[in-house]
Amino acid sequence: MNIVMANSLAAGKCARVLATAMIVLCASFATAQGGPPYYTNDPGTPGHLNWEINVGYMPFYFLGQSISHTPDVDINFGVGSRIQLTYENAWLRVKPPAANAKFGLGQSNPGVKWRFYDAGEDHLSVSVFPQFFLNNPNDAVHRGITPASQTFELPIEFSDKVGPVDVDFELGYDFVHKGPNGWISGLVVGREFTHKLEFDVEAYNQGTFHPTQNQPTIDFGGRYKIHSPIILLFMAGRSLKPSSSSQTYFLGYFGLQFLLPPRSYPRDLPEQPEDR
């Protein structure tokens, strides 16, 4: 899926939708976190020798065709308190127009995140997250499952509190081999309704230069802590442009997050009232 900074009309729609969502979410203390089920990443890392494993179903539906990750597997490992090693891949189902569905392994996505600035909880954090999108030695390109182009992506992530609102923002550039270069931009704002349930709104864009192509999208999702260390992930959205063969009328993420080892993470019990 290719998604970029919207044209002026789409950007205006995105701003109005996002502003409305922010007013609703700011009704009480907010906490937003990037990463699955969202496309926008945040500066957070799992912690030294801890694992964060995300397994999800990701559908992208266009007019006359679809692409689904069945499943998408995202594995993250902490090295020290500020570094994360990442590997992501997916088993793809590609349904082209007027043809049978094709199945195959997607591009490998290794990366390293480094949170090089951290002013502490509720203050500014900044990270860089270089990643590669590489084709595997299989016939996925020839079968039309993955693109022939391969990408080095260099994004930077910001997280900070603005009044009662926590905001995650990501901006990056794509260096593409055998294809046009591009860039990504994402914003996540959210809040916790209970100690277990979180809802968020995301505006995300990604696309290419020369030719200029874009798919501005808006989505809503959340996380539900089933039982430490298992978290339910869910998200649904669509393109802000009219549906077409290149603009989604539905996209989503439905899966689970596993935090390992369990003893390394809090049990997320409700906060107890302070003694008076």
C-alpha positions as CSV (number, residue, x, y, z in Angstrom):
1,M,0.0,0.0,0.0
2,N,1.4,3.4,-1.0
3,I,0.1,6.4,1.0
4,V,1.5,10.1,0.8
5,M,1.0,13.7,2.0
6,A,-2.5,14.6,0.7
7,N,-3.3,17.2,-1.9
8,S,-4.9,20.4,-0.5
9,L,-8.4,19.1,-0.6
10,A,-7.6,15.8,1.1
11,A,-5.5,17.5,3.6
12,G,-8.3,19.9,4.5
13,K,-10.7,16.9,5.0
14,C,-8.1,15.2,7.1
15,A,-7.5,18.2,9.3
16,R,-11.3,18.6,10.0
17,V,-11.7,14.9,10.8
18,L,-8.6,14.9,13.0
19,A,-9.6,18.1,14.8
20,T,-13.0,16.7,15.7
21,A,-11.5,13.4,16.9
22,M,-9.0,15.3,19.1
23,I,-11.7,17.3,20.8
24,V,-13.5,14.1,21.7
25,L,-10.3,12.4,22.8
26,C,-9.2,15.3,24.9
27,A,-12.2,15.0,27.2
28,S,-9.9,13.4,29.8
29,F,-6.3,12.4,30.1
30,A,-5.0,11.1,26.8
31,T,-2.4,8.5,26.0
32,A,-1.4,7.7,22.4
33,Q,1.0,5.0,21.3
34,G,2.3,4.3,17.8
35,G,3.1,1.0,16.3
36,P,0.6,-1.9,15.6
37,P,-2.3,-1.6,15.0
38,Y,-1.2,1.7,13.5
39,Y,1.2,2.5,10.6
40,T,2.8,5.4,12.6
41,N,5.7,4.4,14.8
42,D,6.6,6.0,18.1
43,P,10.0,6.3,19.9
44,G,9.1,3.5,22.4
45,T,11.3,0.3,22.7
46,P,10.6,-3.0,24.5
47,G,13.3,-2.6,27.1
48,H,16.5,-4.6,27.6
49,L,16.2,-8.3,26.4
50,N,12.4,-7.9,26.1
51,W,10.3,-9.0,23.2
52,E,7.2,-7.4,21.6
53,I,5.6,-9.7,19.0
54,N,2.6,-8.6,16.9
55,V,0.6,-11.0,14.8
56,G,-2.3,-9.5,12.8
57,Y,-4.6,-9.8,9.8
58,M,-4.3,-6.7,7.6
59,P,-6.9,-6.3,4.8
60,F,-6.7,-3.6,2.1
61,Y,-9.7,-3.4,-0.2
62,F,-9.8,-1.4,-3.4
63,L,-12.4,-1.3,-6.2
64,G,-12.0,-4.6,-8.0
65,Q,-9.0,-5.8,-6.1
66,S,-7.5,-6.5,-2.7
67,I,-4.4,-7.3,-0.7
68,S,-4.4,-9.0,2.6
69,H,-1.6,-9.9,5.1
70,T,-2.7,-13.3,6.4
71,P,-1.0,-12.9,8.8
72,D,1.5,-10.1,9.3
73,V,4.2,-10.9,11.8
74,D,6.1,-8.0,13.5
75,I,8.9,-9.1,15.9
76,N,10.8,-6.5,18.1
77,F,13.6,-7.2,20.5
78,G,15.1,-4.7,23.0
79,V,18.8,-4.1,23.3
80,G,19.4,-1.8,26.2
81,S,16.8,0.7,27.2
82,R,16.8,2.7,23.9
83,I,17.4,0.3,21.0
84,Q,15.0,-2.0,19.2
85,L,15.8,-4.6,16.6
86,T,12.8,-5.3,14.3
87,Y,11.9,-7.9,11.7
88,E,8.5,-7.9,9.9
89,N,7.1,-10.0,7.1
90,A,3.7,-11.3,5.9
91,W,2.0,-14.1,4.0
92,L,0.2,-12.1,1.3
93,R,-3.1,-12.8,-0.5
94,V,-3.3,-10.7,-3.6
95,K,-6.6,-10.6,-5.6
96,P,-6.1,-8.8,-8.9
97,P,-9.0,-7.7,-11.1
98,A,-10.8,-10.5,-12.9
99,A,-8.3,-13.1,-11.8
100,N,-7.8,-15.7,-9.1
101,A,-6.1,-14.8,-5.9
102,K,-2.3,-15.3,-5.6
103,F,-0.5,-16.2,-2.4
104,G,3.1,-15.7,-1.4
105,L,5.7,-14.3,1.0
106,G,5.9,-10.5,1.1
107,Q,9.1,-8.4,1.4
108,S,11.3,-8.8,4.4
109,N,11.4,-5.7,6.6
110,P,14.4,-5.5,9.0
111,G,15.2,-2.4,11.0
112,V,16.8,-0.8,14.0
113,K,15.2,1.9,16.2
114,W,17.3,4.2,18.3
115,R,15.7,6.6,20.8
116,F,18.5,9.1,20.9
117,Y,16.7,11.8,22.9
118,D,14.5,11.1,26.0
119,A,13.4,13.8,28.4
120,G,11.5,11.4,30.5
121,E,7.9,10.3,30.9
122,D,5.3,12.9,29.6
123,H,8.1,14.8,27.8
124,L,9.7,14.9,24.4
125,S,11.2,11.7,23.0
126,V,12.8,11.4,19.6
127,S,14.0,8.3,17.7
128,V,15.3,7.3,14.3
129,F,14.1,4.0,12.7
130,P,16.0,3.0,9.5
131,Q,14.4,0.0,7.8
132,F,14.8,-2.0,4.6
133,F,12.0,-3.5,2.4
134,L,13.7,-6.4,0.6
135,N,12.5,-9.0,-1.8
136,N,13.1,-12.6,-0.8
137,P,14.7,-15.2,-3.1
138,N,11.4,-16.6,-4.4
139,D,9.1,-15.9,-7.3
140,A,6.9,-13.4,-5.6
141,V,8.0,-10.5,-7.9
142,H,7.4,-12.5,-11.1
143,R,4.0,-13.6,-9.9
144,G,3.0,-10.0,-9.2
145,I,2.8,-10.5,-5.4
146,T,5.5,-8.0,-4.4
147,P,6.9,-5.0,-6.4
148,A,10.3,-5.3,-8.1
149,S,11.4,-2.2,-6.3
150,Q,13.3,-2.4,-2.9
151,T,13.3,0.4,-0.4
152,F,15.5,1.9,2.3
153,E,13.3,4.0,4.6
154,L,14.7,6.6,7.0
155,P,12.0,8.0,9.3
156,I,12.2,10.0,12.5
157,E,9.6,9.7,15.3
158,F,8.5,12.2,18.0
159,S,6.4,11.7,21.1
160,D,5.4,14.5,23.5
161,K,2.5,15.7,25.6
162,V,0.6,18.8,24.5
163,G,-1.5,19.8,27.4
164,P,-3.6,16.8,28.3
165,V,-2.9,15.1,25.0
166,D,-0.1,12.7,24.1
167,V,0.9,12.9,20.4
168,D,3.1,10.6,18.3
169,F,4.3,11.9,14.9
170,E,6.5,10.3,12.3
171,L,8.1,11.7,9.1
172,G,10.4,9.8,6.8
173,Y,12.0,9.5,3.3
174,D,12.0,6.4,1.1
175,F,15.1,5.8,-1.0
176,V,13.8,3.3,-3.7
177,H,15.8,1.0,-6.0
178,K,14.0,0.5,-9.3
179,G,11.2,2.9,-8.5
180,P,10.4,6.5,-7.6
181,N,11.5,7.8,-4.2
182,G,8.8,8.8,-1.7
183,W,8.0,9.7,1.9
184,I,5.8,8.9,4.8
185,S,4.0,10.9,7.4
186,G,1.8,9.8,10.3
187,L,0.1,11.2,13.4
188,V,-1.6,9.3,16.3
189,V,-3.7,10.8,19.1
190,G,-5.6,8.8,21.7
191,R,-6.7,8.2,25.3
192,E,-7.3,5.5,27.8
193,F,-10.9,5.0,28.8
194,T,-10.0,2.4,31.4
195,H,-6.8,0.8,32.6
196,K,-7.4,-1.9,30.0
197,L,-9.0,-0.1,27.0
198,E,-7.4,2.5,24.8
199,F,-8.9,4.3,21.7
200,D,-6.9,6.3,19.1
201,V,-7.3,8.1,15.8
202,E,-4.6,8.1,13.1
203,A,-3.9,10.2,10.0
204,Y,-1.4,8.6,7.8
205,N,0.1,9.4,4.4
206,Q,2.7,7.7,2.2
207,G,3.6,8.1,-1.5
208,T,6.0,8.8,-4.3
209,F,7.6,11.7,-6.2
210,H,7.8,11.8,-10.0
211,P,5.2,10.6,-10.6
212,T,3.3,12.1,-7.6
213,Q,0.9,9.5,-6.1
214,N,-0.8,9.6,-2.7
215,Q,-3.4,7.8,-0.6
216,P,-4.3,10.0,2.4
217,T,-6.0,7.8,5.0
218,I,-7.8,8.1,8.3
219,D,-8.4,5.3,10.8
220,F,-9.7,4.6,14.3
221,G,-8.5,1.8,16.5
222,G,-7.6,0.7,19.9
223,R,-5.9,-1.8,22.3
224,Y,-7.5,-4.0,24.9
225,K,-5.4,-5.7,27.5
226,I,-6.8,-9.2,27.7
227,H,-4.4,-10.5,30.3
228,S,-0.8,-9.4,30.9
229,P,1.1,-9.9,28.6
230,I,-1.5,-10.3,25.8
231,I,-3.1,-7.3,24.2
232,L,-5.9,-7.3,21.6
233,L,-5.2,-4.9,18.6
234,F,-7.8,-3.5,16.3
235,M,-8.1,-0.7,13.7
236,A,-10.3,0.2,10.7
237,G,-10.2,3.1,8.2
238,R,-10.2,4.1,4.6
239,S,-8.7,6.6,2.1
240,L,-9.8,10.2,2.2
241,K,-10.0,10.2,-1.6
242,P,-12.9,8.5,-3.5
243,S,-12.5,4.7,-3.8
244,S,-10.7,3.5,-6.9
245,S,-8.2,0.8,-8.0
246,S,-5.5,2.6,-6.0
247,Q,-7.6,4.2,-3.1
248,T,-8.8,1.9,-0.4
249,Y,-12.4,1.9,0.7
250,F,-11.4,-0.3,3.7
251,L,-8.2,-1.0,5.5
252,G,-7.7,-2.6,8.9
253,Y,-5.6,-4.4,11.5
254,F,-7.0,-7.2,13.7
255,G,-4.5,-9.1,15.9
256,L,-2.7,-9.8,19.1
257,Q,0.4,-8.4,20.8
258,F,2.6,-10.6,23.0
259,L,5.0,-9.0,25.5
260,L,7.7,-11.3,26.7
261,P,8.9,-12.4,29.2
262,P,5.7,-11.7,31.1
263,R,7.5,-10.8,34.4
264,S,9.2,-7.8,32.7
265,Y,5.9,-6.0,32.2
266,P,3.4,-4.5,34.8
267,R,0.1,-6.4,35.4
268,D,-1.8,-3.2,34.5
269,L,-3.9,-3.2,37.6
270,P,-6.3,-0.3,38.2
271,E,-4.7,2.6,40.1
272,Q,-5.5,2.7,43.8
273,P,-6.8,5.9,45.3
274,E,-4.2,7.9,47.3
275,D,-4.5,7.9,51.1
276,R,-6.0,11.1,52.5
